[in-house]
Every structure is written in structure tokens, then in C-alpha cells.
């Protein structure tokens, strides 16, 4: 396992430092044009950076206190898919505003009756001359209320098998017929939305890739292979780390309760184990290897760790933890000072965002693959245990899923 990055004198490191010296407070557009937002992307949008080069850039930006624009769906999902299958016109139009954060994007995939079984989607797209007419609804669309565009999948041929006959579109969110209805979470915030599409006309030029090839592109969307140096916060990369919580606790004075001290030590230990797993995954990537089972294990551990950290924070805050915190929108819009940001919370344990953080953490072991499903994957694929059995029909879990399909 490698613990050190390249030397301080590495020419690539010095090049980033020189640029930051000339641009000490860069805008999102300046970062994008320099190739520092997604350095693994090809020029002119990135630098075609290998894994080590990406880590060096991350390290130098972190040292300088420079943050990249926040546009998670745009940079993480839409952009890589457009790079893979978009036309030259689509790349020129969309990629730079995505990287700069000037145009925020959302994802229009999940539906009320097509969540885990996304291929069962019912939203229809019918060709009408130079346009497609879209009818249907989407749900759990994060940030739709802030978005300029969305990546949309819709069924274009109902006669084909359900994993086919699906197409992938760029959907302007201000088109007539689009209605965004907010979903209020138990934090009191508004991050998720329902999106209703009624006779929405999308130009045929907004089709990404080939007609009826959207299912393959939806899977490509998930294949963005950026390497990250940062350990990230405990709320799916947002919010503070365990070490930042512990520092806030330390500032309040010595902890005399023996049980509470044990809980703090346990959270610290989890953090260190997760950090070592991260370094192991980075080492494999830098050597050109595919990470092994540690990827699934880290996902499972990180989600539960986030809940442990936020529960500890709640208990350390005391009665003030019952007070309502921020609006819950800070993770998406980055404009709410009451929400927990990516750094140590200003004011430590007195920051009102701990309330939101604790409530939000309950979703960690559900979103992105539930903890129980992760354990099944680890048991079957890593430990080689027998497959989970659907007792009602005597089939394994995977066979039962195929049967129900």
C-alpha cells in the first residue's frame, strides 16, 4: 500500500502551484478552462490526466483551499455520457458550462413504478417530425428546482424488450409542460422533487447516441472513473469528517463520561480503517489494477460510519440537537450557511446543521443500494457463501429477480 504522493518537486505539482499562484481565487470557469475540474477528461475539457496526476491536482487544490464547482449530476453523470456518445455540437454546447457550474443538471431516471427496476420505466417519447413528445413522471429528482437541464431516459419503442427501446435525452427544464413539485423531507428541507412531463416537446437534436440505445448509455453514465484524493464528508461526501467532529468535541473541553469516550474512540477507529481501505483502493488504481472486494466493503462501512458519526454528534450537542437546523438545500445549492458544509462546521457543536445531518444520515444505508443488499453482494461474491433463497418459490435471490422480470 502506498501512503505518499509524488515528491514536492514533481513538475506536474509545480505546474498546478504556479497556476494557483497566478489565480489565487479562481472562478468555476477558470478552473474548467484550466482542466482542473475533471482533469481525467480529454482536452479541451480536461487534461487526460492519469490517476497520479489527478491526485496531485486534488492535493494542491485542497492545500490552496480551492473548491471545484458543485454540479454532481452534470460533472459526474451527464458530462461523461456526452463525452462518450454526444455529437460534437452537444459537446461544444454543454460540457464547458457543466464543468464551470454555470448550468446545473439533474437526473430524470427513477419513476414511481420504476425505482430498483429502472428498465420498467413508463415515460414515453414519441417522434413527431423534428421533435419528441414526452409524457410521464419522474421522482426523487435531486435539485430539479435549480436545474437548467436534466438527463432523461424514456421509452421510444414499447414493442422491444424492456431493456431495449429506451432512449437518452438532454431535457431543458424550462420547457412548457414540465412541472416540478417539491418533496419535503423529514429534515424540513427540499432536495428531492417529483417531475411531471405533459406533452413536452424536446428537439430531436437533444437525443444522445442512437435511438433505442438509452439503456446502455444509462449504464455508461455510472462508469465515470475519476480518482479522488479527499476522504470526503460522512454524508455521501458532504458534511464534516469524523476527525472534524472529534475536534469540535475537544474544543468543548475534556470528555469525562467513560461510555461517551468509548464511542468517540470507536468512531475514530472506523475513520482510520476506512481511510486505509481508501488508500488500498487508490494504490490498486495507480498500479493499473481494478479494486477488489474492498469497494463493496467500503461502501457498506462508510454509510454506517456516517450514521455513527451523526448520532454521536447529536448526543454530544445535547438538548440543542432537538432544534431545527437548516433547510436541507445546502448540499445541492451550496447557498445555505446553516447546512453542514464540507469543512469543520463553523461554531463546532453549536452549528445548527447537526440537526439536519442526523436526520439525513438515516438515508445513508438506503440510497445507492441498501445495506442489506450490500451484505448479500459481499456474502455471495466475496465470501462465496450460498445465494440468498426466496423461500416462497425455492429460487435464489438473483433467479427470483429474473423470474419476476
Secondary structure, 3 states (H helix, E strand, C coil): CCCCCCCCCCHHHHHHHHHHHHCCCCCHHHHHHHCCCCCCCCCCCCCCCCHHHHHHHHHHHHHHCCCCCCCHHHHHHHHHHHHHHCCHHHHHHHHHHHHHCCCCEEEECCECCECCCHHHCCCEEEEECCEEEEEEEECCCCCHHHCCEEEEEEECCCCCCCCCCEEEEEEECCCCCEEEEECCCCCCCCCCEEEEEEEEEEEHHHEECCCCEHHHHHHHHCCCCCCCCCCCECECEECCCHHHHHHHHHHCCCCCCHHHHHHHHHHHHHHHHHHHHHHHHHHHHHCCCCCCCHHHHHHHHHHHHHHHHHHHHHHHHHHHHHCCCCCCCHHHHCCCCCCCCCCCCCCHHHCCHHHHHHHHHCCCCCCCCCHHHHHHHHHHHHCCCCCCEECCCCEEHHHHHHHHC
